[in-house]
Amino acid sequence: MEFKRKFGKKKQAKPQKGLFLVVLLAIALYLFFNADSLLSKFF
């Protein structure tokens, strides 16, 4: 029972970190696929 409780506590602190990683991945993909249009704006 103690092990289960410890594991449950560990899981509660991570949702924000996971959300941050997903947002970061989305930004990276967006920049990757729109790199040519973004470069044409700057140069």
C-alpha positions as CSV (number, residue, x, y, z in Angstrom):
1,M,0.0,0.0,0.0
2,E,2.8,2.4,0.8
3,F,4.4,1.9,-2.6
4,K,1.2,2.7,-4.3
5,R,0.8,5.9,-2.3
6,K,4.3,7.1,-3.2
7,F,3.8,6.3,-6.9
8,G,0.5,8.3,-6.9
9,K,2.1,11.3,-5.3
10,K,4.9,11.3,-7.9
11,K,2.4,11.3,-10.8
12,Q,0.5,14.4,-9.6
13,A,3.5,16.8,-10.1
14,K,4.1,16.1,-13.8
15,P,1.0,17.2,-15.8
16,Q,2.4,20.8,-16.3
17,K,5.8,19.4,-17.5
18,G,4.1,17.2,-20.0
19,L,1.9,20.0,-21.3
20,F,5.0,22.2,-21.7
21,L,6.8,19.5,-23.7
22,V,3.7,19.1,-26.0
23,V,3.6,22.9,-26.6
24,L,7.3,22.9,-27.3
25,L,6.9,20.1,-29.8
26,A,4.0,21.8,-31.5
27,I,6.1,25.0,-31.9
28,A,9.1,23.1,-33.2
29,L,6.9,21.3,-35.8
30,Y,5.2,24.6,-36.8
31,L,8.6,26.2,-37.3
32,F,9.9,23.2,-39.2
33,F,7.1,23.2,-41.7
34,N,6.9,26.9,-42.1
35,A,10.6,27.6,-42.2
36,D,10.7,28.6,-45.9
37,S,7.8,31.1,-45.6
38,L,9.4,32.6,-42.4
39,L,12.8,32.9,-44.1
40,S,11.3,34.6,-47.1
41,K,9.8,37.2,-44.8
42,F,13.1,38.0,-43.2
43,F,15.4,37.9,-46.2
